[in-house]
Amino acid sequence: MQITDIKIRKLFNEGPMKAIVSVTFENALAVHDIKVIYAHDRTFIVMPSRKNPDGTYRDIVHPINASFRASLESAVLDAYHAYQAEAENAEPTEEAKAEDAAFFS
């Protein structure tokens, strides 16, 4: 099953959750609310889940085998890192803003 689109829906600066992502497969199936998490010195994905009455969580959708999970995680994390890099390049740093203010004064 080919991934045909990955959309970074929301970014978070605080806490272990870093992003919420939607993935489209073969332009036919979309999976929403995949979470990008940074914890224990690594970044990984968590599949969409629902809270059970007993307080535990159960995945709504998940990969069936390790190889597909690895390829899905790799694709999502690559898209997340590319989006992050693009966002960093688009936003001027405080230093750049101060240089511009000094130049135009």
Secondary structure, 3 states (H helix, E strand, C coil): CCEEEEEEEEECCCCCEEEEEEEEECCCEEEEEEEEEEECCEEEEECCEEECCCCCEEECCCCCCHHHHHHHHHHHHHHHHHHHHHHHHHCCCHHHHHHHHHHHC
